[in-house]
């Protein structure tokens, strides 16, 4: 059961949607994603998928995002969150944000992210790495209707492209699936 005051936004496979909040903040949902927004609140829950957040900072009322067992707290931020079955990836584009680990974790962890930082959070771990500006641009390419691959196996590329299309790519040859390539592809192709 959901409270009656929640707004729910969802995109179909291959769809994208931009939501503008009352304070001017924007959330852009990627393919097959869902977010829940309680009315009149500066919080959200990413139910599934991926979203880009451009949040107007308010130190008196920080924006919080719950995704799986984790929470992201805005500290003046543009960031991308991608939720997978067993992990959460947070990529910071601008500003700062704090990622907090699962409340049920044996040792709760948190990290403050700076531009270029990528946090990978699982139920039991939280690691932060750094990406160069070009890699950040590739991470955001879905906002323009593209995906970019560098030194990617055909299996990984097919999995990513399958997120955007109802017709699925099936790899019948395991040897071909392991081949490495790169390129820029339309998500609708």
VMD Tcl script that draws the C-alpha trace (Angstrom):
set ca {
  {0.00 0.00 0.00}
  {1.21 3.49 -0.84}
  {0.18 6.71 0.82}
  {-2.37 8.58 -1.31}
  {-0.16 11.65 -1.47}
  {2.67 9.97 -3.42}
  {3.14 10.81 -7.09}
  {4.47 7.92 -9.14}
  {6.28 8.45 -12.44}
  {7.37 5.57 -14.66}
  {8.85 5.19 -18.11}
  {8.30 2.28 -20.48}
  {11.12 0.37 -22.15}
  {12.85 2.87 -24.43}
  {11.11 5.85 -22.81}
  {12.45 8.91 -21.00}
  {10.66 11.54 -18.95}
  {11.68 14.77 -17.23}
  {9.92 15.77 -14.02}
  {10.18 19.32 -12.69}
  {9.67 19.73 -8.95}
  {8.05 22.74 -7.30}
  {11.45 24.24 -6.39}
  {12.72 24.00 -10.00}
  {14.77 20.84 -9.43}
  {14.56 18.31 -12.26}
  {14.64 14.52 -12.41}
  {15.09 12.78 -15.75}
  {14.03 9.14 -15.82}
  {15.75 6.74 -18.21}
  {14.25 3.64 -19.83}
  {12.08 1.30 -17.74}
  {12.44 3.38 -14.56}
  {10.08 4.32 -11.75}
  {10.27 6.97 -9.04}
  {7.93 7.83 -6.16}
  {7.65 11.44 -4.97}
  {5.68 12.31 -1.83}
  {3.82 15.59 -2.48}
  {5.25 18.63 -0.74}
  {8.43 16.84 0.27}
  {12.09 17.05 -0.78}
  {12.53 13.32 -0.95}
  {12.08 10.59 -3.50}
  {12.35 6.83 -3.86}
  {13.87 5.29 -6.97}
  {11.87 2.08 -7.27}
  {13.79 0.79 -10.30}
  {15.98 1.91 -13.14}
  {18.12 4.98 -13.69}
  {17.64 8.72 -13.24}
  {19.56 11.98 -13.58}
  {19.00 14.49 -10.79}
  {19.58 18.25 -11.04}
  {18.69 19.44 -7.56}
  {18.31 23.00 -6.29}
  {20.25 23.02 -3.03}
  {18.44 24.05 0.15}
  {20.64 23.53 3.24}
  {17.60 23.84 5.52}
  {15.72 21.11 3.63}
  {18.15 18.73 1.90}
  {16.81 16.55 -0.91}
  {17.10 12.83 -0.15}
  {16.75 9.87 -2.48}
  {16.16 6.33 -1.27}
  {17.20 3.58 -3.67}
  {17.14 0.00 -2.50}
  {18.73 -0.06 0.95}
  {20.69 3.15 0.39}
  {20.15 6.89 0.67}
  {21.69 9.76 -1.29}
  {21.63 13.19 0.37}
  {21.97 16.28 -1.82}
  {24.69 18.74 -0.90}
  {24.16 20.92 -4.02}
  {24.20 18.42 -6.81}
  {23.82 16.96 -10.28}
  {24.08 13.18 -10.17}
  {23.03 9.93 -11.85}
  {21.69 6.94 -9.94}
  {21.38 3.48 -11.50}
  {19.80 0.69 -9.52}
  {20.62 -2.91 -10.44}
  {19.50 -6.15 -8.82}
  {22.32 -6.30 -6.27}
  {24.00 -2.90 -6.41}
  {23.50 0.81 -6.72}
  {25.74 3.11 -8.77}
  {25.87 6.85 -8.02}
  {27.86 9.08 -10.39}
  {28.42 12.67 -9.27}
  {28.51 15.21 -12.10}
  {28.52 18.49 -10.17}
  {28.42 19.66 -6.55}
  {28.52 17.19 -3.68}
  {26.37 14.36 -2.36}
  {26.56 11.85 0.46}
  {25.82 8.17 -0.10}
  {24.82 6.17 2.95}
  {24.95 2.38 3.06}
  {22.13 0.05 3.96}
  {20.72 0.62 7.42}
  {20.87 -3.12 8.05}
  {24.55 -3.45 7.08}
  {26.88 -4.96 9.66}
  {29.05 -1.82 9.56}
  {27.12 1.18 8.16}
  {29.22 3.18 5.70}
  {28.90 6.55 4.04}
  {30.94 8.61 1.60}
  {30.82 12.21 0.42}
  {31.17 12.37 -3.36}
  {32.86 15.10 -5.38}
  {32.56 15.67 -9.15}
  {33.81 12.63 -11.06}
  {33.32 10.23 -8.15}
  {31.39 7.00 -8.72}
  {30.07 5.09 -5.71}
  {29.12 1.43 -6.01}
  {26.99 0.37 -3.07}
  {25.96 -3.18 -2.25}
  {24.24 -4.45 0.86}
  {27.60 -4.95 2.60}
  {30.04 -2.59 0.89}
  {30.49 0.94 -0.43}
  {33.40 1.75 -2.77}
  {34.25 5.03 -4.48}
  {36.31 5.43 -7.65}
  {36.98 8.40 -9.93}
  {36.02 8.83 -13.61}
  {37.55 11.33 -16.06}
  {35.26 13.97 -17.62}
  {35.00 12.02 -20.90}
  {33.73 8.94 -19.05}
  {31.14 11.10 -17.23}
  {29.90 12.36 -20.60}
  {29.53 8.75 -21.77}
  {27.57 7.90 -18.59}
  {25.13 10.71 -19.44}
  {24.84 9.91 -23.16}
  {21.47 8.18 -22.61}
  {20.01 11.66 -22.00}
  {20.67 12.34 -25.72}
  {19.39 8.95 -26.85}
  {22.78 7.19 -27.14}
  {24.90 4.62 -25.35}
  {28.68 4.64 -25.69}
  {30.94 1.62 -25.34}
  {34.72 1.52 -24.85}
  {36.52 -1.84 -24.61}
  {33.19 -3.53 -23.95}
  {32.30 -7.15 -24.63}
  {29.48 -7.81 -27.04}
  {27.66 -9.55 -24.16}
  {27.82 -6.40 -21.98}
  {26.78 -4.19 -24.90}
  {23.82 -6.42 -25.75}
  {22.70 -6.37 -22.13}
  {22.83 -2.57 -22.06}
  {21.01 -2.17 -25.40}
  {18.36 -4.68 -24.29}
  {17.36 -2.23 -21.53}
  {16.07 0.13 -24.26}
  {14.24 -2.19 -26.65}
  {11.37 -4.67 -26.47}
  {13.07 -6.75 -29.18}
  {16.02 -8.33 -27.39}
  {19.47 -9.08 -28.78}
  {20.30 -12.76 -28.29}
  {23.90 -13.95 -28.62}
  {24.04 -17.53 -29.82}
  {27.84 -17.79 -29.93}
  {29.79 -17.55 -26.67}
  {32.99 -16.73 -28.53}
  {31.37 -13.74 -30.25}
  {29.86 -12.63 -26.94}
  {33.39 -12.25 -25.52}
  {34.66 -10.07 -28.38}
  {35.59 -6.55 -27.32}
  {34.64 -3.43 -29.28}
  {33.64 0.20 -28.91}
  {31.16 2.58 -30.49}
  {28.26 4.99 -30.05}
  {24.75 3.65 -30.71}
  {21.23 5.07 -30.68}
  {19.18 3.53 -27.88}
  {16.26 3.13 -30.31}
  {18.26 1.30 -33.01}
}
mol new
graphics top color blue
foreach p $ca { graphics top sphere $p radius 0.5 }
foreach p [lrange $ca 0 end-1] q [lrange $ca 1 end] { graphics top cylinder $p $q radius 0.2 }
display resetview
